[in-house]
Amino acid sequence: MKSLSLFSLSLFFVSIGAAQSNKAKELVSRMTLEEKTHLVVGMGMNIPGLAQNNGPVIGQTMDKVPGAAGTTYAVQRLGLPNTVVSDGPAGLRIEPFRNKDSSKSYYATAWPVATLLASTWNTQLVRQVGTAMGNEVKEYGVDVILGPALNTHRNPLGGRNFEYYSEDPFVTGKMTAAMVNGIQSNDVGTSIKHFAGNEQETNRNSVNTIVSERALREIYLKGFEIGIKESNPWTVMSSYNYLNEKYTSENYDLLTTVLRKEWGFKGLVMTDWFGGKDAVAQMKAGNDLLMPGTAAQSKAILEAVQNGTLDEKVLNENAERIVDYILGSQSYKKYAYSNKPDLKAHALIARAAASEGMVLLKNNDGVLPFANDTKNIAIFGNTSYNFISGGTGSGDVNEAYTISLVQGLSNAGYQMDGEIQAAYNAYLDDYRMKHPKKGFFQEFMNPTPPAPEFTVDKALLAKKAGETDIALVTIGRNAGEGRDRKVENDFNLSAAEKELIGNVAEAFHAKNKKVVIVLNIGGVIETASWRENADAILLAWQPGLEAGNAVTDVLSGKVNPSGKLATTFPMKYEDEPSAKSFPGKEFPEKATAGAFGMKLVPGEVTYEEGIYVGYRYFNTFGVKPAYEFGYGLSYTNFNYSNLKLSSSSFNGKITATVDITNTGKKPGKEVVQLYISAPADKLDKPVEELKGFAKTTLLKPGQKETLSFTIDAKDLASFNTDQTAWIADAGTYTVRIGSSSDNIKQTATFGLASDIVTEKVNKVLAPKVPINELKQKKAF
Ligand code: BGC
């Protein structure tokens, strides 16, 4: 290293002192030891048949908001009420009915899933969604919503990927900040989760995530860091897994050294539900609140203080952070919540957000939007009739309705072929009858498989190709908490699905009619083997309760698509850099008993691809994906010109400006991405990394907008493990402005004269075993 800047020294080991208020300290000083040991443990959970094992600890207020995930302990004599926390990332998950009274409902808005929201690349819009979501939290009497969730799309099979934003930490961080700022503008809290290294569901309570310091800092912690610094979430939820041998909830280095001392987080940390093992270690680590809470945990903490293995001062700090949270809560302020949020107004926001995050993957010969004379549609695919608004598990929402694609098209005045509809409805009704709806918990333990794809007779297809104007086929996927997806019949289409697409294409193309495929999915699937059969492909994700209306807005051209991928679609599963190591090894011979009668099978997953996640891998190693990160088409075209940098040498910061002009025939918005290529002569570096993005306003044909990006020293820095520091290496940097990670339209370079240490951090969280990490074949 040539020289250290002064700037770096000022950031050396930023240490934040105790942030708790005097009022909290005073209240905790008046509590008995028993009260404190109850306060740091939630009130348990009402699961029929499981109460004897897991709670409730003390039977109060479980029914203030039925369906909420948990409540905190009240110290009534000091004026501290119970507070309520409830899932989740796609909207408030509470029971829609209470006490079997069907005259009054408590539905919440099912918002588009996080992956769709990230695909909008529109932080203002995500903030608007957050503001409306937070209003429902407040008006239903909840204090903290357990979201957003921001683990990384490390592998397409991750069962909860739909709850997470992206494969890229910059997108993740910016989306998180927008969402948290929106929700918390209502004076209710968020819990950003699952901190950290929880990129899979397989053995989620027992898997040891083995990851290098650099990959951890640059990929898996970065989104959390940005989110925390830019939005101050009230709470953070630690994850279930071990991280480099230690449970995250028992990990002082993670929860105190990094989260609080380095990043300045001032709120409380809660466990994931029944997460971790050792309540006392959790207190010491700075995991203040154990959720949902068991009597055994309070007892263990009490005994530890009494026998001197837990310093009461540590417990006091945990309790003070909880009291500070309670003092800011709506429950403490006795807010008179209405139980009547404006669901109609929110549905309009959900519809707008949904259509803005859909990604047009293919559009040959301008098939979309539908021509004016498209009236009669032949609509195939089980999911067209049963559209999926969002994923399963705690990320699900109890919404009043989901508009199916058939309904959405019909609301917009299109005709759907009746004969096809009747056949699908009969098939799906029969399946539903044979698979009655189960309760939430039963479904979680033993999910109902989706109906196998209905086979449409070839003769019927030939007839319908003559009678209708266009064919639509929806391919649907659902997944969620508790299990990861599979390659066969999930990531890959089933034989029946491929056959359907093939047969529809054959019949309709024979009559010169077009075929549009709609993907109603929460995570990435294989597209390369069948996409030739489609004239257009619209990736609709899982778009929330207004699903069918939002898809129709795009198909009809009412909305010009402007979503772009925030996660890569590979040609095939094996191309994924994590394919070899996902979901890791397991050691069944060491299984122990876990919660809910489930077995805890120890496992380990090694993040061997290191920093080469998503496009960082595909672009650096020259592996062509099916659709690259940042990709998405529009009904219009944009021209990029006039990239200018404020200086050709870096001196604290650089501004880049670029002109975007709508050169097509329809109004549209463009997502513009700024990537940086950094000098890589000292450290392995991806060919480019996203460091900025912006979305234009709705540009009319011919209209131009100048977008501006600021690059500062930290945008140039990589994590240097040997020096335990973020360092921007001296050399030449290239600013690459593109419409996707693979479609760079303008470049410009600037120089950095000498190295800058932007931040020196603590040597913590290192793996305990060597990792054979993926590297470019370069000698340093
Ligand atoms: C999930 C969390 C959720 C919690 C409460 C856990 O199983 O992992 O994301 O917030 O349950 O429902």
Residues whose N, C-alpha, C, O or C-beta is under 5 A from the ligand:
A	BS01	BGC	A69 D87 L146 D272 W273 S394
